[in-house]
Amino acid sequence: MQPVVLVTGASSGIGSALCKRLLREDAGVRLCLACRSMQKASATKAVLLAAHPTAQVTLVRLDVSSLESVLRAASEIQRRFQRLDYLFLNAGIMPNTHVNFKALISGLFSGKAVHMLSTAEGLITQEDCITADGLQAVFETNFFGHFILVQLLLAVRP
C-alpha cells in the first residue's frame, strides 16, 4: 500500500525540498501539496513530475491563516484520501521587520546613540497584522491553522 503524505507550504523553501526528498526516497509515495498559491503549487508539481514522471502528486488549496480555507481543505483532503500516513506541517510566515527611521533620527541626536546603534534596540520593529478571523497572522499561520487542520483530520479517523 502506497503511503499518503500531506505537506503544507510545499510550494517553496523547505516544503519543496522535502517533497523532492520524499520522492527521491520513495517514488511510489502519494504526495499531496497543500499550498496557499495554486500557481506556485502547480509549478512545484511540474518540477517534481519532471524528475519523477510516474509520481502521484496532487494539489490542495490551503491557506492556514484562514479558518475558512482550513475547513474547506480538511473536507477536501478527507474526501480525496481514505487515510494520511504522514503529515508535515511546514507552512509558516515571519513577522515583517522594519527599520524605525523616526527612532533612528531621534536616537542619533540623543545620549543613547552608541547603545542604539550597537544593539539596534528601538530601531528594529516587527509588525504583525490581524487576519480576517481576528487573530494575529503569525500565530494563526504558524500554529492555530495547523492545530485546527489536525483536529479536523483526526476527528474522522476510524
C-alpha angles and dihedrals in degrees: 000000000000115000115241114221128188119195121187117208090020098149098082147004119009093354093057092045090049091053091050090050094047092053092044090054096042119007089186094067117116102232124198118192110206106195142160094222114053090191092059091041091054090050091050090048090052091052091049093048092047089059095037109027095179095049120121106230123168133178132225123184108234128164105180090196089069122064090201090057092046091052092048093046093047090053092048093047091050090049095048100042131042089205145000117224097184132020120191111193098201106140114111147137137215124228115259110260119207137177110242099224093183089058090046094054095045091043093054089061096046135079089254097064097109093045092046094048094045096048102024086226107163092006102083119055130182120214125200121187128213117250126224086263090061096250131117108269096231092050095046094044100042100036122359099050091051091045092054092045092054092046091052093047093047093047093071100041114123 
